[in-house]
Amino acid sequence: MQQGPYRLQSDAFGDLDKSIRRILRSGKEDGVGAPFDRREPQTREGLGLKAGALLVREWNGKLERVMILEDGFAWNGQTFGSLSQIAKAMTGTNWNGHRFFGLRQGKAVVGDEASERRKGRAETAATVTADAAAGEAPP
């Protein structure tokens, strides 16, 4: 590495982070000790996803199959780094990949409370409408 141009650039824009300099000084080409080591695919709840397993999801009337690989996921002959990337490729919309493939549930408690409130409002509106049709005054 030429020190002159590097020093000018580092003085102007700042030097490399200490952890990066440590990795570069180690001289290891295999990436051992890198801050972001590869890990087995798994859900947040710790549900391990074994390589070779198949996830199946119906989307727009078509069964979509995703194979879990050692270092990612395969769908339609392409490899992806995450289930969210596959869900976006399928739908064109951002999705939580684990939720899209049914590996985790959404916030069911909050959703159930909200649906109960909507249901209660709908029943109240239907009662008021029925009473008005019968000629009764609202309370």
Backbone as JSON Lines, residues from 0, in Angstrom:
{"i":0,"aa":"M","n":[0.86,-1.18,0.0],"ca":[0.0,0.0,0.0],"c":[0.9,1.24,0.0]}
{"i":1,"aa":"Q","n":[0.6,2.19,-0.84],"ca":[1.36,3.42,-0.87],"c":[0.9,4.3,0.28]}
{"i":2,"aa":"Q","n":[1.83,4.69,1.1],"ca":[1.48,5.43,2.3],"c":[1.14,6.9,2.03]}
{"i":3,"aa":"G","n":[1.76,7.52,1.04],"ca":[1.54,8.95,0.78],"c":[0.1,9.28,0.47]}
{"i":4,"aa":"P","n":[-0.46,8.74,-0.6],"ca":[-1.86,9.05,-0.94],"c":[-2.83,8.59,0.16]}
{"i":5,"aa":"Y","n":[-2.54,7.45,0.78],"ca":[-3.41,6.96,1.84],"c":[-3.46,7.95,3.0]}
{"i":6,"aa":"R","n":[-2.28,8.46,3.41],"ca":[-2.22,9.43,4.52],"c":[-2.98,10.71,4.17]}
{"i":7,"aa":"L","n":[-2.84,11.19,2.94],"ca":[-3.57,12.39,2.55],"c":[-5.08,12.17,2.65]}
{"i":8,"aa":"Q","n":[-5.52,11.0,2.17],"ca":[-6.95,10.69,2.21],"c":[-7.44,10.51,3.64]}
{"i":9,"aa":"S","n":[-6.67,9.8,4.47],"ca":[-7.1,9.56,5.85],"c":[-7.11,10.85,6.66]}
{"i":10,"aa":"D","n":[-6.17,11.78,6.36],"ca":[-6.17,13.07,7.05],"c":[-7.39,13.89,6.66]}
{"i":11,"aa":"A","n":[-7.78,13.8,5.39],"ca":[-8.91,14.59,4.91],"c":[-10.26,14.01,5.32]}
{"i":12,"aa":"F","n":[-10.38,12.66,5.26],"ca":[-11.69,12.04,5.46],"c":[-11.78,11.15,6.69]}
{"i":13,"aa":"G","n":[-10.7,10.94,7.39],"ca":[-10.73,10.07,8.56],"c":[-10.16,8.7,8.23]}
{"i":14,"aa":"D","n":[-9.62,8.06,9.25],"ca":[-8.95,6.77,9.08],"c":[-9.95,5.62,9.2]}
{"i":15,"aa":"L","n":[-9.48,4.42,8.92],"ca":[-10.31,3.23,9.07],"c":[-10.61,2.96,10.53]}
{"i":16,"aa":"D","n":[-11.7,2.28,10.78],"ca":[-12.08,1.87,12.12],"c":[-11.03,0.91,12.68]}
{"i":17,"aa":"K","n":[-10.85,0.9,14.01],"ca":[-9.84,0.03,14.63],"c":[-10.07,-1.44,14.31]}
{"i":18,"aa":"S","n":[-11.33,-1.88,14.33],"ca":[-11.6,-3.29,14.06],"c":[-11.23,-3.67,12.63]}
{"i":19,"aa":"I","n":[-11.44,-2.76,11.68],"ca":[-11.09,-3.02,10.29],"c":[-9.56,-3.07,10.14]}
{"i":20,"aa":"R","n":[-8.87,-2.13,10.78],"ca":[-7.4,-2.14,10.71],"c":[-6.85,-3.44,11.31]}
{"i":21,"aa":"R","n":[-7.46,-3.93,12.39],"ca":[-7.01,-5.17,13.02],"c":[-7.16,-6.35,12.04]}
{"i":22,"aa":"I","n":[-8.28,-6.4,11.33],"ca":[-8.51,-7.48,10.36],"c":[-7.51,-7.39,9.22]}
{"i":23,"aa":"L","n":[-7.25,-6.17,8.74],"ca":[-6.29,-6.01,7.64],"c":[-4.88,-6.38,8.08]}
{"i":24,"aa":"R","n":[-4.5,-6.02,9.33],"ca":[-3.17,-6.35,9.83],"c":[-2.99,-7.85,10.02]}
{"i":25,"aa":"S","n":[-4.09,-8.57,10.32],"ca":[-3.97,-10.0,10.58],"c":[-3.54,-10.75,9.32]}
{"i":26,"aa":"G","n":[-3.88,-10.22,8.15],"ca":[-3.46,-10.82,6.89],"c":[-4.2,-12.1,6.54]}
{"i":27,"aa":"K","n":[-5.24,-12.43,7.26],"ca":[-5.98,-13.66,6.97],"c":[-6.93,-13.41,5.81]}
{"i":28,"aa":"E","n":[-6.83,-14.25,4.81],"ca":[-7.66,-14.11,3.63],"c":[-9.02,-14.8,3.78]}
{"i":29,"aa":"D","n":[-9.14,-15.7,4.75],"ca":[-10.38,-16.49,4.87],"c":[-11.46,-15.76,5.64]}
{"i":30,"aa":"G","n":[-11.2,-14.56,6.14],"ca":[-12.22,-13.8,6.84],"c":[-12.44,-14.21,8.28]}
{"i":31,"aa":"V","n":[-11.57,-15.07,8.82],"ca":[-11.72,-15.48,10.21],"c":[-11.55,-14.26,11.1]}
{"i":32,"aa":"G","n":[-12.42,-14.11,12.04],"ca":[-12.35,-12.97,12.93],"c":[-13.1,-11.76,12.4]}
{"i":33,"aa":"A","n":[-13.73,-11.92,11.25],"ca":[-14.51,-10.8,10.71],"c":[-15.68,-10.53,11.65]}
{"i":34,"aa":"P","n":[-16.09,-9.27,11.75],"ca":[-17.14,-8.95,12.72],"c":[-18.5,-9.58,12.41]}
{"i":35,"aa":"F","n":[-18.75,-9.99,11.16],"ca":[-20.05,-10.55,10.81],"c":[-19.89,-11.97,10.3]}
{"i":36,"aa":"D","n":[-19.73,-12.91,11.21],"ca":[-19.6,-14.31,10.81],"c":[-20.94,-14.85,10.35]}
{"i":37,"aa":"R","n":[-20.9,-15.77,9.41],"ca":[-22.1,-16.42,8.89],"c":[-22.7,-17.3,9.97]}
{"i":38,"aa":"R","n":[-24.01,-17.41,10.03],"ca":[-24.66,-18.28,11.0],"c":[-25.77,-19.05,10.31]}
{"i":39,"aa":"E","n":[-26.25,-20.09,10.98],"ca":[-27.33,-20.9,10.44],"c":[-28.6,-20.06,10.31]}
{"i":40,"aa":"P","n":[-29.38,-20.24,9.24],"ca":[-30.66,-19.52,9.14],"c":[-31.6,-19.97,10.26]}
{"i":41,"aa":"Q","n":[-32.23,-19.02,10.91],"ca":[-33.19,-19.34,11.95],"c":[-34.15,-18.18,12.15]}
{"i":42,"aa":"T","n":[-35.27,-18.48,12.83],"ca":[-36.23,-17.42,13.12],"c":[-35.8,-16.72,14.4]}
{"i":43,"aa":"R","n":[-36.45,-15.62,14.71],"ca":[-36.11,-14.88,15.93],"c":[-36.41,-15.7,17.18]}
{"i":44,"aa":"E","n":[-37.42,-16.55,17.11],"ca":[-37.75,-17.39,18.26],"c":[-36.8,-18.56,18.39]}
{"i":45,"aa":"G","n":[-35.81,-18.68,17.49],"ca":[-34.82,-19.73,17.58],"c":[-35.18,-20.99,16.82]}
{"i":46,"aa":"L","n":[-36.27,-20.96,16.06],"ca":[-36.65,-22.12,15.26],"c":[-35.6,-22.31,14.17]}
{"i":47,"aa":"G","n":[-34.85,-23.4,14.26],"ca":[-33.79,-23.64,13.29],"c":[-34.36,-24.06,11.95]}
{"i":48,"aa":"L","n":[-33.79,-23.55,10.89],"ca":[-34.2,-23.9,9.55],"c":[-33.08,-24.75,8.96]}
{"i":49,"aa":"K","n":[-33.32,-26.03,8.8],"ca":[-32.3,-26.95,8.32],"c":[-32.16,-26.87,6.8]}
{"i":50,"aa":"A","n":[-30.93,-26.95,6.34],"ca":[-30.68,-26.95,4.9],"c":[-31.38,-28.15,4.28]}
{"i":51,"aa":"G","n":[-32.02,-27.91,3.16],"ca":[-32.75,-28.96,2.46],"c":[-34.25,-28.94,2.74]}
{"i":52,"aa":"A","n":[-34.66,-28.22,3.79],"ca":[-36.09,-28.12,4.09],"c":[-36.77,-27.27,3.03]}
{"i":53,"aa":"L","n":[-38.05,-27.49,2.86],"ca":[-38.82,-26.79,1.84],"c":[-39.94,-26.0,2.5]}
{"i":54,"aa":"L","n":[-40.02,-24.72,2.19],"ca":[-41.13,-23.88,2.66],"c":[-42.09,-23.72,1.5]}
{"i":55,"aa":"V","n":[-43.37,-23.89,1.76],"ca":[-44.38,-23.79,0.7],"c":[-45.38,-22.71,1.09]}
{"i":56,"aa":"R","n":[-45.69,-21.83,0.15],"ca":[-46.63,-20.74,0.4],"c":[-47.49,-20.58,-0.85]}
{"i":57,"aa":"E","n":[-48.77,-20.48,-0.68],"ca":[-49.65,-20.21,-1.81],"c":[-49.73,-18.71,-2.0]}
{"i":58,"aa":"W","n":[-49.49,-18.26,-3.23],"ca":[-49.58,-16.84,-3.53],"c":[-50.25,-16.67,-4.88]}
{"i":59,"aa":"N","n":[-51.34,-15.92,-4.9],"ca":[-52.13,-15.69,-6.12],"c":[-52.54,-17.01,-6.79]}
{"i":60,"aa":"G","n":[-52.96,-17.97,-6.0],"ca":[-53.45,-19.24,-6.51],"c":[-52.36,-20.18,-6.99]}
{"i":61,"aa":"K","n":[-51.11,-19.85,-6.74],"ca":[-49.99,-20.68,-7.2],"c":[-49.14,-21.07,-5.99]}
{"i":62,"aa":"L","n":[-48.74,-22.35,-5.93],"ca":[-47.87,-22.79,-4.84],"c":[-46.44,-22.37,-5.13]}
{"i":63,"aa":"E","n":[-45.85,-21.66,-4.21],"ca":[-44.46,-21.21,-4.33],"c":[-43.63,-22.02,-3.35]}
{"i":64,"aa":"R","n":[-42.53,-22.59,-3.82],"ca":[-41.66,-23.43,-2.99],"c":[-40.3,-22.77,-2.83]}
{"i":65,"aa":"V","n":[-39.83,-22.7,-1.59],"ca":[-38.53,-22.12,-1.27],"c":[-37.71,-23.19,-0.56]}
{"i":66,"aa":"M","n":[-36.51,-23.45,-1.08],"ca":[-35.62,-24.42,-0.44],"c":[-34.62,-23.68,0.42]}
{"i":67,"aa":"I","n":[-34.4,-24.21,1.62],"ca":[-33.42,-23.63,2.53],"c":[-32.06,-24.23,2.19]}
{"i":68,"aa":"L","n":[-31.08,-23.37,1.96],"ca":[-29.72,-23.78,1.64],"c":[-28.82,-23.56,2.85]}
{"i":69,"aa":"E","n":[-27.58,-24.0,2.74],"ca":[-26.61,-23.78,3.83],"c":[-26.38,-22.29,4.07]}
{"i":70,"aa":"D","n":[-26.37,-21.52,2.99],"ca":[-26.06,-20.1,3.14],"c":[-27.1,-19.19,2.49]}
{"i":71,"aa":"G","n":[-28.37,-19.54,2.64],"ca":[-29.43,-18.7,2.1],"c":[-30.64,-19.51,1.71]}
{"i":72,"aa":"F","n":[-31.33,-19.04,0.68],"ca":[-32.58,-19.64,0.25],"c":[-32.64,-19.66,-1.27]}
{"i":73,"aa":"A","n":[-33.3,-20.66,-1.85],"ca":[-33.43,-20.76,-3.3],"c":[-34.91,-20.72,-3.67]}
{"i":74,"aa":"W","n":[-35.22,-19.92,-4.71],"ca":[-36.58,-19.82,-5.22],"c":[-36.49,-19.5,-6.7]}
{"i":75,"aa":"N","n":[-37.23,-20.24,-7.51],"ca":[-37.27,-20.02,-8.96],"c":[-35.88,-19.99,-9.6]}
{"i":76,"aa":"G","n":[-34.99,-20.86,-9.15],"ca":[-33.67,-20.95,-9.74],"c":[-32.71,-19.86,-9.33]}
{"i":77,"aa":"Q","n":[-33.09,-19.02,-8.39],"ca":[-32.22,-17.95,-7.91],"c":[-31.96,-18.16,-6.43]}
{"i":78,"aa":"T","n":[-30.83,-17.66,-5.93],"ca":[-30.55,-17.72,-4.5],"c":[-30.73,-16.34,-3.9]}
{"i":79,"aa":"F","n":[-31.21,-16.32,-2.68],"ca":[-31.48,-15.08,-1.95],"c":[-30.86,-15.2,-0.56]}
{"i":80,"aa":"G","n":[-30.53,-14.07,0.02],"ca":[-29.95,-14.05,1.35],"c":[-30.97,-14.08,2.46]}
{"i":81,"aa":"S","n":[-32.23,-13.76,2.15],"ca":[-33.24,-13.73,3.21],"c":[-34.61,-14.08,2.65]}
{"i":82,"aa":"L","n":[-35.49,-14.49,3.54],"ca":[-36.87,-14.78,3.14],"c":[-37.6,-13.5,2.75]}
{"i":83,"aa":"S","n":[-37.22,-12.39,3.35],"ca":[-37.85,-11.11,3.01],"c":[-37.57,-10.74,1.56]}
{"i":84,"aa":"Q","n":[-36.37,-11.02,1.08],"ca":[-36.04,-10.73,-0.32],"c":[-36.91,-11.58,-1.25]}
{"i":85,"aa":"I","n":[-37.14,-12.84,-0.88],"ca":[-37.97,-13.72,-1.7],"c":[-39.41,-13.24,-1.69]}
{"i":86,"aa":"A","n":[-39.92,-12.87,-0.5],"ca":[-41.3,-12.39,-0.4],"c":[-41.49,-11.14,-1.26]}
{"i":87,"aa":"K","n":[-40.5,-10.26,-1.27],"ca":[-40.61,-9.05,-2.1],"c":[-40.57,-9.4,-3.58]}
{"i":88,"aa":"A","n":[-39.71,-10.38,-3.95],"ca":[-39.64,-10.79,-5.36],"c":[-40.96,-11.42,-5.8]}
{"i":89,"aa":"M","n":[-41.62,-12.15,-4.91],"ca":[-42.9,-12.78,-5.24],"c":[-44.02,-11.77,-5.38]}
{"i":90,"aa":"T","n":[-44.08,-10.84,-4.43],"ca":[-45.24,-9.97,-4.32],"c":[-45.03,-8.56,-4.87]}
{"i":91,"aa":"G","n":[-43.78,-8.12,-4.93],"ca":[-43.5,-6.75,-5.33],"c":[-43.67,-5.77,-4.19]}
{"i":92,"aa":"T","n":[-43.9,-6.29,-2.99],"ca":[-44.12,-5.46,-1.8],"c":[-43.21,-5.93,-0.69]}
{"i":93,"aa":"N","n":[-42.8,-5.01,0.18],"ca":[-41.97,-5.4,1.32],"c":[-42.79,-6.22,2.31]}
{"i":94,"aa":"W","n":[-42.23,-7.36,2.71],"ca":[-42.86,-8.24,3.69],"c":[-41.8,-8.68,4.7]}
{"i":95,"aa":"N","n":[-42.22,-9.0,5.91],"ca":[-41.37,-9.72,6.83],"c":[-41.37,-11.16,6.33]}
{"i":96,"aa":"G","n":[-40.22,-11.67,5.96],"ca":[-40.15,-12.99,5.35],"c":[-40.65,-14.11,6.23]}
{"i":97,"aa":"H","n":[-40.33,-14.06,7.53],"ca":[-40.78,-15.11,8.45],"c":[-42.3,-15.08,8.61]}
{"i":98,"aa":"R","n":[-42.87,-13.89,8.62],"ca":[-44.33,-13.79,8.74],"c":[-44.99,-14.25,7.43]}
{"i":99,"aa":"F","n":[-44.42,-13.87,6.29],"ca":[-44.98,-14.22,4.99],"c":[-45.05,-15.74,4.82]}
{"i":100,"aa":"F","n":[-44.03,-16.45,5.28],"ca":[-43.99,-17.9,5.13],"c":[-44.57,-18.63,6.35]}
{"i":101,"aa":"G","n":[-45.17,-17.9,7.28],"ca":[-45.86,-18.53,8.41],"c":[-44.94,-19.07,9.48]}
{"i":102,"aa":"L","n":[-43.71,-18.59,9.54],"ca":[-42.78,-19.06,10.56],"c":[-42.93,-18.31,11.87]}
{"i":103,"aa":"R","n":[-43.61,-17.19,11.83],"ca":[-43.92,-16.48,13.07],"c":[-45.22,-15.73,12.87]}
{"i":104,"aa":"Q","n":[-45.91,-15.51,13.97],"ca":[-47.19,-14.81,13.94],"c":[-46.97,-13.34,14.2]}
{"i":105,"aa":"G","n":[-47.89,-12.54,13.74],"ca":[-47.88,-11.12,14.03],"c":[-48.3,-10.89,15.47]}
{"i":106,"aa":"K","n":[-48.49,-9.66,15.82],"ca":[-48.92,-9.31,17.18],"c":[-50.39,-9.64,17.31]}
{"i":107,"aa":"A","n":[-50.69,-10.88,17.66],"ca":[-52.06,-11.39,17.67],"c":[-52.91,-10.66,18.7]}
{"i":108,"aa":"V","n":[-52.36,-10.36,19.86],"ca":[-53.15,-9.73,20.92],"c":[-53.64,-8.37,20.47]}
{"i":109,"aa":"V","n":[-52.76,-7.57,19.91],"ca":[-53.13,-6.24,19.46],"c":[-54.13,-6.35,18.31]}
{"i":110,"aa":"G","n":[-53.9,-7.27,17.38],"ca":[-54.78,-7.46,16.25],"c":[-56.16,-7.92,16.68]}
{"i":111,"aa":"D","n":[-56.22,-8.85,17.66],"ca":[-57.51,-9.35,18.13],"c":[-58.31,-8.23,18.82]}
{"i":112,"aa":"E","n":[-57.62,-7.41,19.6],"ca":[-58.31,-6.31,20.27],"c":[-58.88,-5.34,19.23]}
{"i":113,"aa":"A","n":[-58.1,-5.05,18.22],"ca":[-58.55,-4.11,17.19],"c":[-59.73,-4.69,16.42]}
{"i":114,"aa":"S","n":[-59.68,-5.98,16.1],"ca":[-60.8,-6.57,15.35],"c":[-62.05,-6.62,16.23]}
{"i":115,"aa":"E","n":[-61.9,-6.84,17.52],"ca":[-63.05,-6.83,18.43],"c":[-63.67,-5.43,18.48]}
{"i":116,"aa":"R","n":[-62.81,-4.39,18.5],"ca":[-63.34,-3.02,18.51],"c":[-64.09,-2.72,17.22]}
{"i":117,"aa":"R","n":[-63.51,-3.15,16.08],"ca":[-64.19,-2.92,14.81],"c":[-65.52,-3.66,14.77]}
{"i":118,"aa":"K","n":[-65.51,-4.9,15.27],"ca":[-66.73,-5.7,15.27],"c":[-67.78,-5.03,16.15]}
{"i":119,"aa":"G","n":[-67.37,-4.51,17.31],"ca":[-68.3,-3.82,18.2],"c":[-68.89,-2.58,17.56]}
{"i":120,"aa":"R","n":[-68.04,-1.8,16.85],"ca":[-68.53,-0.61,16.16],"c":[-69.5,-0.98,15.05]}
{"i":121,"aa":"A","n":[-69.21,-2.06,14.33],"ca":[-70.08,-2.49,13.24],"c":[-71.44,-2.92,13.79]}
{"i":122,"aa":"E","n":[-71.43,-3.63,14.91],"ca":[-72.7,-4.06,15.51],"c":[-73.49,-2.85,15.99]}
{"i":123,"aa":"T","n":[-72.82,-1.86,16.58],"ca":[-73.5,-0.64,17.04],"c":[-74.09,0.11,15.85]}
{"i":124,"aa":"A","n":[-73.31,0.23,14.76],"ca":[-73.8,0.93,13.57],"c":[-74.99,0.2,12.97]}
{"i":125,"aa":"A","n":[-74.95,-1.13,12.97],"ca":[-76.06,-1.9,12.41],"c":[-77.31,-1.73,13.26]}
{"i":126,"aa":"T","n":[-77.16,-1.65,14.58],"ca":[-78.3,-1.47,15.47],"c":[-78.91,-0.09,15.26]}
{"i":127,"aa":"V","n":[-78.06,0.95,15.18],"ca":[-78.55,2.31,14.98],"c":[-79.27,2.4,13.63]}
{"i":128,"aa":"T","n":[-78.72,1.79,12.59],"ca":[-79.35,1.81,11.27],"c":[-80.7,1.09,11.3]}
{"i":129,"aa":"A","n":[-80.77,-0.05,11.98],"ca":[-82.01,-0.82,12.06],"c":[-83.06,-0.02,12.85]}
{"i":130,"aa":"D","n":[-82.64,0.63,13.93],"ca":[-83.56,1.43,14.73],"c":[-84.09,2.61,13.91]}
{"i":131,"aa":"A","n":[-83.21,3.25,13.13],"ca":[-83.63,4.38,12.32],"c":[-84.62,3.94,11.26]}
{"i":132,"aa":"A","n":[-84.39,2.76,10.7],"ca":[-85.32,2.25,9.68],"c":[-86.68,1.94,10.27]}
{"i":133,"aa":"A","n":[-86.69,1.55,11.56],"ca":[-87.95,1.23,12.23],"c":[-88.64,2.48,12.73]}
{"i":134,"aa":"G","n":[-87.98,3.64,12.61],"ca":[-88.59,4.89,13.02],"c":[-88.31,5.26,14.46]}
{"i":135,"aa":"E","n":[-87.41,4.54,15.13],"ca":[-87.08,4.86,16.51],"c":[-85.97,5.9,16.54]}
{"i":136,"aa":"A","n":[-85.99,6.74,17.55],"ca":[-84.95,7.76,17.71],"c":[-83.73,7.14,18.34]}
{"i":137,"aa":"P","n":[-82.52,7.57,17.93],"ca":[-81.3,7.03,18.54],"c":[-81.2,7.44,19.99]}
{"i":138,"aa":"P","n":[-80.55,6.64,20.84],"ca":[-80.46,6.96,22.28],"c":[-79.64,8.17,22.56]}
